[in-house]
């Protein structure tokens, strides 16, 4: 009796895994950009060559490539642009995860309950969602900043107060089409409680929609955070955030062009990567839009 060795079994497993990944037809450029963003955010102190807030006037206004110690140049105060971009990725990822995660959780719970129960709760929450979608997020952020002051908490709260409505609306639509299924009716007849029905039978059927909305919203949240920082409604001036870096360079854009260009390119590339990945996920998970 011939038995396969551990090496042969491992080789077969890797071949099968490779084939499965290849068949997914992932948008590899978007995946690569997102991996770089996550690595920069998670290991910023190890990846960044310099302290992003260290001032060195003697090395100020160095253009990209002019000094090998500063491959992407320096700003007016001599701070390393590459290090500030890396730490800016950490700020962007943190705000996106906290704000979008909280908004997704709140919107999903509201959408599940509103769609399943309907009645007065559904009417009130959906009118609130309509109101939230009708207010520009920038305007909401300005009101919050006036009340709470500028800071990362204001950005997260502004995103949360507007993004939950998108999740609630989409999840509610899914629940309305699921709740009349035979297996839901059978669970009700069997005496299963409403929370258990929602958790065991309804929510798993909305996960695809939840993943698609989340992937599509990440790029918008990143762009929103950069816009608020650019307007001075986010982190304090001088902090390593992409929006602040663009704002700091706008006054000297003709002389020190890389101050605004580099963070602007970073924002554009990351937002496009997440949007394209969201489109791929929508096509891959939604049977109505799946490409043959």
N, C-alpha and C positions, 0 to 999 in steps of 0.2 A: 504494500500500500504506500503510495507516494504522497507525501504531505508537503505543502508549500512552506518555505522558510519565512521567518518574520520579515526579512528584507523584501521578499517577493510580495507578501501581503501588503506591506507598506507602500510599495511601488504601485500596486493595483489601486489602492485607496487614493493615492495622490492623482493617478490618472483619472479616476472617476470624479474626484473633486474638481480637477481642472476642466473636465468636459462640462460639468454642471455650471461652473462659473462662466465658461465660454458661451454656453447656450443662453445665459441670461442676457447677453448683449448689453452689458453695462455701459453707460457713458463714461468711459475711462478717464477722459480729461477732467470731467466734473468731479469724479471720485478722487483723482489725484490732487486737485485743488483743495477739496474739502479735507483730505488727509493732511496736507501741508498746514491748513488753517488750524486743525485740531492739535497737531504737533507743536506749532508755535504757541497756541494757547495753553497747552498742558505743560510744556517744558520751556517756557519763555526764559527763566533765569539761566538755563543751561545752553539754550540756543543763541540768545542775544550776545553779541561780542562785547557790548558796553552797557553801562547803566543808562537807561533812556532819559533820565532827568539830570545827568551830570553835565554841567556847563563848562565849556572851555572856549573862551572868546578868541584865543589865538588860532583855533582851528575852525572858526566860524565861516560859513558860506563856501565850504568845499563842495565842488561839483562831483557828481557820481564818476568814479574812476580816477579822480585826481589824486587820491591818497588811498593806498591799499588797506590802511587801518580802518578806513571808512568807505567801504565799497559803494555805498549808495549816497555818499556825501554827508554833509552836516547842515543843520539849520543856522539861523542867524546867531544863535547863542552857542554854537559849536556842539550841539547834541547830535548823537549818531542817528541818522535817519533809519538805518536798517533795524537797530534796536528798538526804536520808537514804533516802527511798523509791526515788529514782532509782539511787543507788549500791547499795541493797539488791537491785534488779533485776539489777545486774551480778554480785553475789555469787551470786544464785540461778541465773542462767544459766550461770555458770562451773562451779559445782558440778554442775549437772544435765548439762552437756555432757561434762565429764571423767568423772564417775562412771557416767553412763548409757552413754556411748560405750565406755568400757573394759569395762563389764559386758556390753554388747551384743556386742562383739567376742569376748570370752572365751566367752560362752554360745553364740554362733553357731558358733564353731569346734568347741567340744565337742559340740554337738548334731549338726553335720554328720558328724563322725567317728564318734560313737557310733551314730547311726542307720545309717550306711553299713556299718560293720564289725560292729556288734552284738558278741556274745560277751562276754568278761570286761571289756573296756573299757566297753562299754555298761552292764553291770550295776553296775560300780563308780561310774561317773560319775552314773548316774541315782539310785543310793542316796545319793550325796553331794548331789545336787540336792534329793532329798526331805528330807534333813537340813537343808539351807539354807532351804528353804521352811517348815520346821517351827519355826525359831527366829524370834522377833520381832526385827525390825531394831533396835528401841529397845534390847533386851537386848544384842544384838551390839555396838551402839554404846557402851553403858556399859562392856562388857568391854574394848573397844578403847581407850576413854578412860583406863581405869585403867592399861592397859599403856603407851600412847603419850602420854597427856595430851590435853587438849582442843585442838582446832584443826581447820582445814579438811581436813587430811590424814585425820584420824579419821573425819570425815563421809564423805569419798570412799571410804575403805576399808570402812566399815560398809555403804554402799550397794552397793559392788562385791561384797561377800561374800554378799549376799542376792539381788541383782537378776539375776545371771548365770543362776541356776537357772531362772527363768521363760523366758528366751530358749532355754536348752538344751532344756528340755522341749518347747516348741512347735516349734522347728526340727527336733528329732529326730522328732516325729510326722509332719512333712511329708516328711522324708527316707525314712521307712519306707514311705510310700505312693508315693514316686517311684522308689525304687531297683529295683523290679521292672518298670518300664516297658520297652518293647521297645527304645527307643533306648539305654537304659543297658546292657541285655544285649548289644546290638550293639557298643557301645563296649568292653565287657569282652572279647568275642570278638575284636575287632580288636587287642587287646593294649594298649589305652590304660591308663596308670597310674592308680591310685586317686586321687592328688591331682589329676590333670588331669580325671578324670571328675567329681569333686566340684566343682572350680572352674568347668569349662566347661558341665556339664550339670545338676548337682544344685543348686548354690547359686543360679543365676538363677531357679529355680522356687520358691525360698523367700523371695525378696526382698519379695514382697507381705506375707507373714506377718511378716517382720522389721520392715517399716515400720509395720504395724498395732500390733505389740507396743510398739515404741519410742514411738509417739505416745500410746498409752494409759499408758505408764509414766512419761512426763515429769511429768504432774500429781502422781503419787504420790511421785516423787523430790523435787519442790518442797515438797510437804506434809511429807515426812520431814525435809528439811533445816530447815524452819521449826520443826518439833517439837523436833529436837535442839538447835537454837539457843535455843529457849524454855526447855529444861531445863538449859541451861548446858553442854551437851556439844559445842557447835560452836565458833564464833568467840569471841574474848574479849569481855567485856562492854564496851559502848560502840561497837563496830564497827557500821557501817550494814548490818545484816541484818534482814530482816523479822521473823524469830522473836525476835531479841533486842529489837527495838522493842516487840513485843507484851509480852514479859516485863517490860521496863522500865516499862510503863504499868499493869501489873496492880495495883500497890500504890496507885495514885492514880486508879483508873478512874472513881470517882464525881466527882472534882474536875476532872481533866484527861483527859476521856473520849477525846479524839482521839488520844492517844498509842498506845493499843491498837487503837482502831477503824480508823484509816486503814491500817496495815499488815495488819490482819486482813482488811479488805475487799480489799486488793491480793492477798493470798494466795488468797482465795476466788475472786475473779474470774479470776485466771490459771489456777488449777487447773480450774475449770469450763470455761474456754476450751479448754484442752488436752484435757480429757476429751471434750468435744463434738466437737472436731476429730478425735480418735481414733475416735469412733463413726462420723463421716462417712467417714473413710478406710476403716474396716472394711466399711461398706456399699458403698463405691465400688470397692474392690479385690477383695473376696471375692465370687465369682460366686454362691455359695450364699445370700448375704445381700443381694445387690444388689437395690435397689428398682427396680421397673419404672415 
